[in-house]
Amino acid sequence: MSSSSKAGERITSLLDDNSFVEIGARITARTTDFNQKPDKTPSDGVITGYGVINGSLVYVYSQDASVLGGSVGEAHARKIVDLYDLAMKTGAPVIGLIDSAGFRLQEGTDALNAFGEIYAAQAAASGVIPQITAVFGSCGGGLALLPALTDFTFMADDAKLFVNSPNALPKNSEDKNDTASAASKAASGNVDFTGTEEEVIAGIRQLIDLLPSNNEDTTYADCEDDLNRASENVAAGYKDPSVAVADVADDGLFVETGKDCAPEMAVGFIRMNGATVGVVANREVKFDEEGKTAAEYGTKLTTAGLYKAAKFVNFCDAFGLPVVTFTNTDGFKADAASENTIADAAGKLAYAFANADVAKVNVITGSAVGSAYNVMNSKALGADVTIALPDAKVGIMDADKAAKVLAADKSAEEAAEIKKEYAELQDSIDSAARHGYIDEIVEPADLRKYLIGALEILYTKEAYYDKKHGTV
């Protein structure tokens, strides 16, 4: 491997010291058309091989922009596809480091077919081995589908990711709206993590450490955190998953993915008693380092948040990772734009939870009202254990709204009494528990140990039905 190239340096930084083994170093492009003079293309513009991250086997390809712009041709693509084949045989993740001019124009339809072969390899690997893409430099045109077909995408702050460049969009230019920028792609949900090149490399290593190697693997780490310690910040910080989720996690670590898209819905990974767990949580507010409210999002589910959560639940289910939800919602966002999409998005999340056969635990931290609660891993959708904090509310409708309907022709005094009775009988956590929809009512300080206990009893959970796939 040419460690002096940027592509080689990235691999060296990513993997454990002296662990990389290069594959296909002598492969070069072949001439396929009349009168075409072949150029020297060391490794055909992509370095491929395997190594370890914190002792775990991974496969890596890194495009070399110094060789024909890192463009993708027949041999270039074949190296990547062969790497996928080997990763599938051995059950280990594939990490792609992208820095390329796109199609290799000199190879015409051979290059076009080469892209399709990479797409096919990625599709075959989906749900079998984790796939991570990191965009450095340029990733344009058909190349932009590579990160779209992987599970998680990282992007350097100065990189470009686009199907059509900003200047090619009608009435747009890069200086007006840089749709290819890392900030734009993160806000739209196309990218999960952004940062400097060093931060991206560190982020990939951290994520690999949390993920299983394949869909039949499990991932555990030694847990030195007290399993029975108090969750001291949950009571005050339940509205922000950055606080509450981190408080119950081993060592306070919550790796949130896609946090710049639909921040009102937080998804990511934690460890509990050393085991990796997926988290889906409603975010009502964002607290700053001093515990003050930095941003307010409310308690309504949004289209973007629902799609984001559904995709994440599908990933966890594919790789056998338990899912814990932190529910605090009282409805769906109501505006004209949302009305066109939100039913489909809510259906996707409801289906994802109902279809997932991994262990599922729901923690109701605040409001759990109406159909919005139903789609957030409710008992009806298959939550195995439902835990509620003492001040949580579960009901078909908020007591204020219910009283307006039930007491439409009543006096103010009668309306107030109806509201009180409704809140006690139909909108309370005690009522939900009496009807069997809540399994445990837990003090916030005890939440960590109860969650660990619930996940432990669900460790041996198995699927009880068999089908090829659903259609939602």
PyMOL commands that set and color helices and strands:
alter all, ss='L'
color gray80, all
select helices_A, chain A and resi 6-14+42-45+68-70+74-90+105-125+141-148+166-168+182-188+197-210+234-237+241-248+250-252+303-318+336-339+342-355+370-375+379-381+399-406+412-425+429-434+444-457
alter helices_A, ss='H'
color red, helices_A
select strands_A, chain A and resi 21-23+46-53+56-63+94-98+131-135+138-140+152-156+160-162+193-195+255-257+265-272+275-282+285-287+293-296+300-301+323-329+331-332+360-369+385-388+393-395+440-441
alter strands_A, ss='S'
color yellow, strands_A
deselect
rebuild
show_as cartoon
